[in-house]
Amino acid sequence: MLHGPSIWVSWKEKRQRWEVGFWWEGKPYTFYSWVIQGKRYSFTRDMKPIAEQFKSYIRGKMQPNEDGFCTFEPGQIKTGRRKSLYTFSKWVDMWLMEYALKIETGDISREYVAHLNRYSRLYWVPALGCLDIREIKKPVIKKFYLDLCKKTYSKKHIQNIMDALKKLLNDASEDIDGLHMPKFPDYKIKPKSRERGHWLKEHEQDRVIAHVPDIHKPIVMTRMYHGLRESEVRDLRIKQLIKIKGRLAIDVHTRKGGPDRVIVLEPDLADLIQAIPRPLKHDYLYHWHGQPYAKTTLWKIIRKALDEAGFKHITPNDACRHSHASQLWRRGASAPEVQYIMGHSDIRTTMIYSHIDPADQERYARRNSLHPVDTVRMTETTRDGT
């Protein structure tokens, strides 16, 4: 709140300068120069018009924006930096800290939080860090998006950056009274059905597994046989093994917002899991040399097996999770069943994998070209010789 004279311009004989000053939240602030486009202008005797212009500039900054928020900070005039908790960089730090706490409760994966930290460090803060989060509107976001498009990033990478930023601003709009979620440009990649060449059938997966070293087969088979996400399978703990009607199952802590699900394991995989030696220093179900699998380690294992099996055009994720979803459709699973098994929060994601293989069409082809009644009538007509 402003106290006394809100803002003034007065001559200071001792300094031989014009003084531009104001009160803000009970504190006085004075300026004797102004930096414009990298050049400093001192308020000497003949520079009073510049001092008056600076006064008008400050008065304009003090006005609330269209949403009624006053984002003015005297420190920004002096140093070019904001100190408010509403500064975008500070808000991102608090937001990431809150998400990091969710890792311990199992509500979110460590890998996802690592992605958010990387997006913040490399993209968000360098471009938007000095802004007040309440000032980020459609034009700012559109410019940020267009600047990303100028780089050599893939469309999927840009979409991931924008998706995470949208989540951040949506959370901010829920926490800050009166703040509205800004409109985003159309950055989404149009969904496409996966072609036959981008997923594997069961016997093709078996060919790949044959090239996997025995010590790694349990974790690779879990991904291929049951379509778990990479983070889900690496984070499995021994306590998540359960029994259902005499069969071994795993209680999966679903990532990406989907509900937790129970997956009954294939018998040959269950036998391999029960033979895994229990670690002494941790409770991870899958481990190698006493340590949990790293993301890159598991990816390289599957990549090498795919190359040796002759599927160099298939990615590890396509060979495991996406292939399993496609196989479920081919076996006759319903959409809700596939959604549950895959841990999808949105049924539209499930429908992406509803492939139709030409070789499967024989199962639902018409067996007779004529209606049964028409067949009887034709037989009777033939008997009459007409």
ABEGO torsion letter per residue (X at the ends): XBBEBABBBBBBAAAGBBBBBBBBGGBBBBBABBBBGGBBBBBBAAAAAAAAAAAAAAAAAABBBAAGBBABBAAAAAAGBBABAABAAAAAAAAAAAAAAAAAAGABBAAAAAAAAAAAAAAAAAAAAABBAAABBAAAAAAAAAAAAABABBAAAAAAAAAAAAAAAAAAAAABBGBBBBBBBBABBBBBBBBAAABBBAAAAAAAAAABBAAAAAAAAAAAAAGBBAAAAAABBAAABBBBGGBBBBBBBBBGGBBBBBBBBBAAAAAAAAABBBBAABABABBBGGBBBBAAAAAAAAAAAAAAAGBAABBAAAABAAAAAAAAAAAGBBAAAAAAAAGBABAAAAAAABBBBAAAAAAABBABABBAAAAAAAAAAAAAGX
